[in-house]
Amino acid sequence: MLGCLSLPSNYDRSIGDLKAMPRRRRSNPTLARTLVAGGLIAALTPFSPSAEAQPPADLELQSVTGSVVAPVAIRHADDGSGRIFIVEQGGAIKIFDGANLLATPFLDISALVVSGGEQGLLGLAFHPDYATNGHFFVNYTRSASPLDQTVVARYTVSAGNPNVADSASAVEILVVDQPFGNHNGGDIHFSPIDGYLYIGMGDGGGWDTAQDQSSLLGKMLRIDVDTPPSASRGGLCGLVGNYSVPASNPFVGTAEVCDEIWAIGLRNPWRWSFDRQTGDILIGDVGEGAREEVNVQPGTSAGGENYGWPCLEGTQSFQPSFCDGSMTLTHPALEYSHGGGECSVIGGFVYRGQDIPGLVGHYGYNDWCTGDTWFATQTSPGVWTETPWIDFPGFNGVGYGEDEQGEIYVAFGDEILRYFSASSANLIFNSGFESGNTGDWSTVFP
């Protein structure tokens, strides 16, 4: 299993714009930063600060399953089955049913996927009505001429087996050219508020796209996958467009601007998530050479935020030539420097589970190069306080996920890990996920 915490030989260290691993330098374990997110407004539900400034002292990571290859995301279908679906970068989706990793993939599109570095099968989202319509959506990169492409496609579960998708059911929803093989973003989620599909797009490796509103690159997109497009498809920028755009998208009807855009100014939103309770969007946006950032959009936002790239990297000036005095920028809620060897933020989820009450309301995320992990809480509207959790070489998580009950998982090497707190052991079976005696569980750490 994890043993010495080394990564398997087949694990690609370049994933998600993750730069070459620097020599490890331990950060200050007493460090706590508080940063204000400019321009944020109150959350969807009445704001209530976390009861605890830090997660439980005995919080650990429990190994749930191994034998997965380069996992990047963990999702659930919200169908009452308790299954979690593990996205492998190479193109397969595996199912863990609570006891076993099923031998047959739920879906294997490896023949369609160009994988390696920051490309591959990068995102998975189940339709809010999956239990009745069987639809789910994937985001992957494919080889094309003259440019590789990002593809968002819909698949349907097979009629006879809920653990296997119909591989012949593919419908391409959105296709976008990618000028380079990096900064592809790739994470997709349905909003718990409006039910629309949100798509995180990196800037494609070029600085000029994130502020260019005639490009889908460097943006957060919002589309309606349930309503066919009009015959004209006016204002839509996807090469394939089997979708429509909500009339409430912030730039609809603006000349020479893509209607799909929900927010602009992103570099590489490799991993991001919704807070299932508030509808807030928390975006881990990978930085260039000096800063990493987490942007937070409240669930009540009408969209249109500009997160600043490449005018700014975090809150620091980066390329002033891309700045415009008329721009209104939304600063990150959280940011950190590369001063300790950090290089790439891996955005996580806000914990809304039942098994660890002391963790509720905490947003967990990590840096890929150093393994530093933090938990952040919103201590007052728009103000986030960040404290380090663990700090040791080797915890290079590349993606997060949650199950139906809100318990959080981490993709690490060839394993899937889960938050665990021994002091909450009397509550550990609330989710109905585990069975057996805690003494029979595999290694937990730190």
C-alpha positions as CSV (number, residue, x, y, z in Angstrom):
1,M,0.0,0.0,0.0
2,L,1.4,3.4,0.9
3,G,4.3,2.2,3.0
4,C,7.1,4.7,2.5
5,L,4.7,7.1,0.7
6,S,6.6,6.9,-2.6
7,L,4.7,7.4,-5.9
8,P,4.4,4.4,-8.2
9,S,6.8,4.3,-11.2
10,N,3.9,4.7,-13.7
11,Y,2.7,7.9,-12.1
12,D,3.1,11.1,-14.2
13,R,4.6,13.9,-12.2
14,S,3.7,16.5,-14.8
15,I,0.0,16.2,-14.4
16,G,-2.1,19.4,-14.0
17,D,0.8,21.8,-14.8
18,L,2.7,20.3,-12.0
19,K,6.2,21.5,-12.5
20,A,9.4,19.4,-11.9
21,M,9.6,18.4,-8.2
22,P,11.9,20.8,-6.3
23,R,14.0,19.8,-3.4
24,R,11.8,19.5,-0.3
25,R,11.7,22.4,2.2
26,R,9.5,22.2,5.2
27,S,7.1,25.1,5.7
28,N,6.4,26.8,9.0
29,P,3.9,24.6,10.9
30,T,2.6,27.6,12.8
31,L,1.8,29.5,9.6
32,A,-1.8,30.8,9.3
33,R,-2.8,33.3,6.7
34,T,-6.0,35.3,6.4
35,L,-6.9,36.9,3.1
36,V,-9.9,38.8,2.0
37,A,-11.6,37.9,-1.3
38,G,-12.4,41.2,-2.9
39,G,-15.9,41.8,-4.1
40,L,-17.4,38.6,-2.6
41,I,-21.0,38.8,-1.4
42,A,-22.9,36.7,1.2
43,A,-23.3,33.0,0.6
44,L,-26.6,31.4,-0.5
45,T,-27.4,30.3,3.0
46,P,-27.1,32.6,6.0
47,F,-23.4,32.8,6.9
48,S,-22.3,30.8,9.9
49,P,-18.6,30.7,10.8
50,S,-17.1,27.3,11.6
51,A,-17.3,26.4,15.2
52,E,-13.6,25.3,15.1
53,A,-10.6,27.1,13.8
54,Q,-8.9,23.8,13.0
55,P,-9.9,20.3,12.0
56,P,-9.8,17.5,14.6
57,A,-6.3,16.9,15.9
58,D,-6.5,13.2,15.1
59,L,-7.6,13.7,11.5
60,E,-5.9,11.1,9.3
61,L,-6.1,9.7,5.8
62,Q,-7.4,6.1,5.5
63,S,-6.6,4.0,2.4
64,V,-9.9,2.9,0.8
65,T,-8.7,1.1,-2.3
66,G,-5.6,0.6,-4.4
67,S,-5.0,-0.8,-7.8
68,V,-6.0,2.3,-9.7
69,V,-3.8,4.0,-12.3
70,A,-3.2,7.7,-12.2
71,P,-6.6,8.7,-10.6
72,V,-7.5,12.4,-11.0
73,A,-11.0,12.6,-9.6
74,I,-13.6,10.8,-7.5
75,R,-17.3,11.3,-8.0
76,H,-20.7,9.8,-7.0
77,A,-23.9,9.3,-8.9
78,D,-26.3,10.4,-6.2
79,D,-28.5,7.4,-7.0
80,G,-28.6,5.9,-3.6
81,S,-26.1,3.1,-4.5
82,G,-23.2,4.4,-2.3
83,R,-20.8,3.7,-5.1
84,I,-17.9,6.0,-5.9
85,F,-16.5,6.4,-9.4
86,I,-12.8,6.9,-9.9
87,V,-11.5,8.7,-13.0
88,E,-8.2,7.5,-14.3
89,Q,-6.3,9.9,-16.5
90,G,-5.7,7.2,-19.2
91,G,-9.4,7.0,-20.0
92,A,-11.1,4.5,-17.7
93,I,-13.7,5.1,-14.9
94,K,-13.6,2.5,-12.2
95,I,-16.3,1.7,-9.5
96,F,-15.6,1.1,-5.9
97,D,-18.8,-0.4,-4.4
98,G,-18.0,0.1,-0.7
99,A,-16.2,-3.3,-0.5
100,N,-14.4,-3.9,-3.7
101,L,-13.0,-2.2,-6.7
102,L,-14.9,-3.8,-9.6
103,A,-12.8,-5.5,-12.2
104,T,-14.8,-4.2,-15.2
105,P,-14.5,-0.5,-15.8
106,F,-17.7,1.6,-15.8
107,L,-16.4,3.2,-18.9
108,D,-13.2,2.8,-20.9
109,I,-12.6,5.4,-23.6
110,S,-8.8,5.1,-23.6
111,A,-8.8,4.6,-27.4
112,L,-10.3,8.1,-27.8
113,V,-8.1,9.9,-25.2
114,V,-4.6,11.4,-25.6
115,S,-3.2,11.1,-22.2
116,G,0.0,12.3,-20.4
117,G,1.2,15.5,-18.8
118,E,-1.9,17.6,-18.4
119,Q,-4.0,15.7,-21.0
120,G,-6.3,12.7,-20.6
121,L,-9.7,11.9,-19.1
122,L,-9.9,14.8,-16.7
123,G,-13.5,15.3,-15.6
124,L,-16.7,13.4,-14.7
125,A,-20.1,14.8,-13.7
126,F,-23.4,12.8,-13.2
127,H,-26.6,14.5,-14.4
128,P,-28.7,15.7,-11.5
129,D,-31.4,13.3,-12.7
130,Y,-29.0,10.4,-13.3
131,A,-31.1,8.1,-11.2
132,T,-33.9,8.4,-13.9
133,N,-32.1,9.3,-17.1
134,G,-28.8,7.5,-16.7
135,H,-26.8,10.4,-18.2
136,F,-23.3,11.4,-17.2
137,F,-20.7,13.6,-18.8
138,V,-16.9,13.4,-19.3
139,N,-14.2,15.9,-20.2
140,Y,-11.2,14.5,-22.1
141,T,-8.5,15.6,-24.5
142,R,-8.2,14.0,-27.9
143,S,-5.7,14.2,-30.8
144,A,-7.0,16.2,-33.7
145,S,-5.6,18.2,-36.6
146,P,-4.3,20.8,-36.6
147,L,-4.9,21.1,-32.8
148,D,-5.7,18.8,-30.0
149,Q,-9.2,19.3,-28.6
150,T,-11.1,19.3,-25.3
151,V,-14.3,17.2,-25.6
152,V,-17.2,17.3,-23.3
153,A,-19.4,14.3,-24.1
154,R,-22.5,12.7,-22.7
155,Y,-22.8,8.9,-22.1
156,T,-25.7,6.8,-20.8
157,V,-25.5,3.8,-18.4
158,S,-26.4,0.5,-20.1
159,A,-29.9,-0.8,-19.8
160,G,-29.0,-4.1,-18.3
161,N,-26.1,-3.4,-15.9
162,P,-25.9,-0.3,-13.6
163,N,-22.1,-0.9,-13.2
164,V,-21.4,-0.6,-17.0
165,A,-22.0,2.4,-19.3
166,D,-23.1,2.0,-22.9
167,S,-19.9,2.9,-24.7
168,A,-21.9,3.4,-27.9
169,S,-24.1,6.1,-26.4
170,A,-21.6,9.0,-26.8
171,V,-23.0,12.4,-27.8
172,E,-20.4,15.2,-28.1
173,I,-21.7,18.2,-26.3
174,L,-18.9,20.8,-26.5
175,V,-15.6,20.7,-28.4
176,V,-12.8,23.3,-28.0
177,D,-9.5,23.5,-29.8
178,Q,-6.4,23.4,-27.6
179,P,-3.3,25.3,-28.9
180,F,-1.0,23.4,-26.6
181,G,-1.0,20.3,-24.4
182,N,-1.0,22.1,-21.1
183,H,-3.5,24.3,-19.2
184,N,-6.5,22.3,-20.3
185,G,-8.4,22.6,-17.0
186,G,-10.8,19.6,-17.3
187,D,-12.9,19.6,-14.2
188,I,-16.7,19.7,-14.7
189,H,-19.6,19.8,-12.2
190,F,-23.3,20.4,-12.1
191,S,-24.4,23.3,-9.8
192,P,-26.5,22.3,-6.8
193,I,-28.4,25.6,-7.2
194,D,-29.3,25.9,-10.9
195,G,-28.6,22.4,-12.3
196,Y,-26.4,23.7,-15.2
197,L,-23.1,22.2,-16.2
198,Y,-20.0,24.3,-15.3
199,I,-16.8,23.6,-17.2
200,G,-13.4,24.8,-16.0
201,M,-11.2,25.8,-19.0
202,G,-7.5,26.6,-18.8
203,D,-5.9,29.3,-20.9
204,G,-4.5,26.7,-23.3
205,G,-0.9,27.6,-22.5
206,G,-1.1,31.2,-23.8
207,W,-1.4,34.4,-21.9
208,D,-3.7,36.1,-24.4
209,T,-6.8,34.0,-24.0
210,A,-7.9,34.4,-20.4
211,Q,-8.9,38.1,-21.0
212,D,-10.1,37.5,-24.5
213,Q,-13.9,37.1,-24.3
214,S,-14.2,35.8,-27.8
215,S,-12.3,32.6,-26.6
216,L,-13.6,29.9,-24.3
217,L,-10.0,29.4,-22.9
218,G,-9.1,30.7,-19.5
219,K,-12.7,30.8,-18.4
220,M,-15.4,29.1,-16.3
221,L,-18.3,28.1,-18.7
222,R,-21.9,27.5,-17.8
223,I,-24.2,25.6,-20.3
224,D,-27.6,24.0,-20.4
225,V,-27.2,20.4,-21.5
226,D,-30.9,19.7,-21.5
227,T,-32.1,22.3,-24.0
228,P,-31.2,22.0,-27.7
229,P,-29.5,25.0,-29.2
230,S,-31.4,27.3,-31.5
231,A,-30.9,26.9,-35.3
232,S,-28.6,29.9,-35.5
233,R,-26.4,29.1,-32.5
234,G,-25.6,32.8,-32.4
235,G,-23.1,33.7,-29.7
236,L,-22.0,30.1,-29.1
237,C,-18.3,29.5,-29.5
238,G,-17.9,25.7,-29.2
239,L,-16.9,23.9,-32.3
240,V,-19.6,21.4,-31.5
241,G,-22.6,22.8,-29.7
242,N,-25.2,20.3,-28.5
243,Y,-26.3,22.6,-25.7
244,S,-27.9,26.0,-25.2
245,V,-26.8,28.9,-22.9
246,P,-28.9,30.1,-20.0
247,A,-30.3,33.5,-20.7
248,S,-29.0,34.7,-17.3
249,N,-25.3,34.0,-18.3
250,P,-23.5,37.4,-17.8
251,F,-22.4,38.1,-21.3
252,V,-25.3,36.8,-23.3
253,G,-26.0,39.2,-26.2
254,T,-22.7,41.0,-26.0
255,A,-21.1,41.4,-29.4
256,E,-18.0,39.3,-30.0
257,V,-18.3,37.7,-26.6
258,C,-18.9,33.9,-26.1
259,D,-22.3,33.4,-24.4
260,E,-21.0,30.3,-22.6
261,I,-18.7,32.3,-20.4
262,W,-19.6,32.5,-16.7
263,A,-16.3,34.0,-15.4
264,I,-13.0,35.0,-16.9
265,G,-9.3,35.5,-16.0
266,L,-8.3,31.9,-15.1
267,R,-4.9,30.2,-15.9
268,N,-5.5,26.5,-15.2
269,P,-8.4,25.6,-12.9
270,W,-7.2,22.0,-12.7
271,R,-9.4,21.0,-9.8
272,W,-12.4,22.9,-8.5
273,S,-15.7,22.2,-6.7
274,F,-19.1,23.4,-5.5
275,D,-19.9,23.6,-1.8
276,R,-23.0,21.4,-1.8
277,Q,-24.6,23.5,1.0
278,T,-24.0,27.0,-0.1
279,G,-23.5,26.6,-3.9
280,D,-20.2,28.5,-3.6
281,I,-17.6,27.7,-6.3
282,L,-14.1,27.1,-5.0
283,I,-11.5,27.2,-7.8
284,G,-7.9,26.0,-7.4
285,D,-6.2,28.0,-10.1
286,V,-2.6,26.8,-10.8
287,G,-0.2,29.7,-10.9
288,E,2.8,30.5,-13.1
289,G,6.1,31.0,-11.2
290,A,5.4,32.7,-8.0
291,R,1.8,32.4,-6.6
292,E,-0.9,29.8,-6.2
293,E,-4.5,30.8,-5.6
294,V,-8.0,29.7,-4.7
295,N,-10.9,31.8,-6.0
296,V,-14.3,31.7,-4.3
297,Q,-17.5,32.7,-6.1
298,P,-20.5,32.9,-3.8
299,G,-23.6,30.8,-4.7
300,T,-25.6,34.0,-5.0
301,S,-23.2,35.4,-7.7
302,A,-24.7,36.4,-11.1
303,G,-21.4,35.6,-12.7
304,G,-19.1,37.8,-14.7
305,E,-16.2,37.8,-12.2
306,N,-12.7,38.5,-13.6
307,Y,-10.0,36.6,-11.6
308,G,-7.2,38.6,-13.1
309,W,-4.9,36.3,-15.0
310,P,-2.5,37.3,-16.6
311,C,-2.8,40.9,-15.4
312,L,-2.3,39.4,-12.0
313,E,-0.8,36.2,-10.6
314,G,-2.7,35.9,-7.3
315,T,-2.7,39.4,-6.0
316,Q,0.6,40.4,-7.5
317,S,1.2,42.1,-10.8
318,F,2.3,39.7,-13.6
319,Q,1.7,41.1,-17.1
320,P,0.6,44.7,-16.8
321,S,0.1,44.9,-20.6
322,F,-3.0,42.8,-20.1
323,C,-4.4,45.2,-17.5
324,D,-7.1,47.6,-18.3
325,G,-8.0,50.5,-16.0
326,S,-11.7,49.7,-16.5
327,M,-11.3,46.1,-15.3
328,T,-12.9,45.1,-12.0
329,L,-10.9,42.2,-10.6
330,T,-11.9,39.7,-8.0
331,H,-8.9,38.8,-5.8
332,P,-8.4,35.2,-4.6
333,A,-9.8,34.2,-1.3
334,L,-6.6,32.3,-0.5
335,E,-3.1,32.4,-2.0
336,Y,0.4,31.2,-1.2
337,S,3.9,31.7,-2.6
338,H,6.4,29.3,-4.1
339,G,8.9,30.3,-1.4
340,G,8.9,26.9,0.2
341,G,9.1,24.9,-3.0
342,E,5.4,24.9,-3.7
343,C,4.3,24.9,-7.3
344,S,0.8,23.8,-8.1
345,V,-2.4,24.1,-6.1
346,I,-4.8,21.1,-6.1
347,G,-8.3,22.4,-5.2
348,G,-10.5,20.2,-2.9
349,F,-14.0,20.3,-1.4
350,V,-15.7,21.8,1.6
351,Y,-16.5,19.0,4.0
352,R,-20.2,18.5,4.5
353,G,-20.2,14.9,5.7
354,Q,-21.5,13.4,8.9
355,D,-18.6,11.2,10.1
356,I,-16.3,14.0,11.3
357,P,-18.4,16.8,12.8
358,G,-15.3,18.8,13.7
359,L,-14.4,19.0,10.0
360,V,-17.7,20.5,8.8
361,G,-17.2,23.7,6.9
362,H,-13.5,23.2,6.3
363,Y,-12.1,23.4,2.8
364,G,-9.2,21.1,2.2
365,Y,-6.6,21.5,-0.5
366,N,-2.9,20.8,-1.1
367,D,0.2,21.7,-3.1
368,W,1.4,19.0,-5.5
369,C,5.1,19.6,-5.3
370,T,5.6,19.9,-1.5
371,G,2.6,17.9,-0.3
372,D,1.7,20.8,2.0
373,T,-2.0,20.6,2.9
374,W,-4.3,23.3,4.3
375,F,-7.8,23.6,5.7
376,A,-9.5,27.0,5.3
377,T,-12.7,28.3,6.8
378,Q,-14.8,31.4,6.1
379,T,-14.6,33.2,9.4
380,S,-16.7,36.1,8.3
381,P,-18.3,36.9,4.9
382,G,-15.6,37.0,2.3
383,V,-12.8,36.4,4.8
384,W,-11.0,33.1,4.8
385,T,-8.5,31.8,7.4
386,E,-6.1,29.1,6.4
387,T,-4.1,26.8,8.6
388,P,-1.7,23.9,7.6
389,W,-2.8,20.4,8.4
390,I,0.0,18.0,7.4
391,D,3.5,18.7,6.2
392,F,5.7,15.8,5.0
393,P,7.2,14.7,1.7
394,G,5.1,12.4,-0.5
395,F,1.5,13.5,-0.1
396,N,1.1,14.6,-3.7
397,G,-2.7,14.4,-4.1
398,V,-3.9,15.3,-7.6
399,G,-7.6,15.4,-7.1
400,Y,-10.5,15.2,-4.6
401,G,-14.1,14.0,-4.5
402,E,-17.0,13.3,-2.2
403,D,-19.5,10.5,-1.8
404,E,-23.3,10.8,-1.5
405,Q,-23.0,11.7,2.2
406,G,-20.3,14.3,1.7
407,E,-17.4,12.3,2.9
408,I,-14.2,13.4,1.2
409,Y,-11.7,11.3,-0.8
410,V,-8.2,12.1,-2.2
411,A,-6.6,10.6,-5.3
412,F,-3.0,9.8,-4.4
413,G,-0.6,7.7,-6.5
414,D,-2.3,4.4,-7.2
415,E,-4.7,4.7,-4.2
416,I,-7.9,6.4,-3.1
417,L,-7.7,7.8,0.5
418,R,-10.4,9.1,2.8
419,Y,-10.5,11.5,5.7
420,F,-10.8,9.7,9.0
421,S,-10.9,10.7,12.6
422,A,-10.6,8.1,15.4
423,S,-12.3,10.4,17.9
424,S,-15.4,10.3,15.7
425,A,-15.3,6.5,15.5
426,N,-18.7,6.2,17.2
427,L,-20.1,8.1,14.3
428,I,-18.1,6.4,11.5
429,F,-20.9,4.2,10.3
430,N,-23.4,7.0,9.8
431,S,-22.8,7.0,6.1
432,G,-23.4,3.2,5.7
433,F,-20.2,3.1,3.6
434,E,-17.9,1.0,5.7
435,S,-18.5,-2.4,7.3
436,G,-16.4,-4.4,9.7
437,N,-14.1,-3.6,12.6
438,T,-11.7,-0.6,12.5
439,G,-8.9,-2.9,13.5
440,D,-9.2,-4.6,10.1
441,W,-8.7,-1.4,8.1
442,S,-5.6,-0.8,6.2
443,T,-2.9,1.8,7.0
444,V,-3.9,5.3,8.1
445,F,-1.6,8.3,8.2
446,P,0.0,10.6,9.2
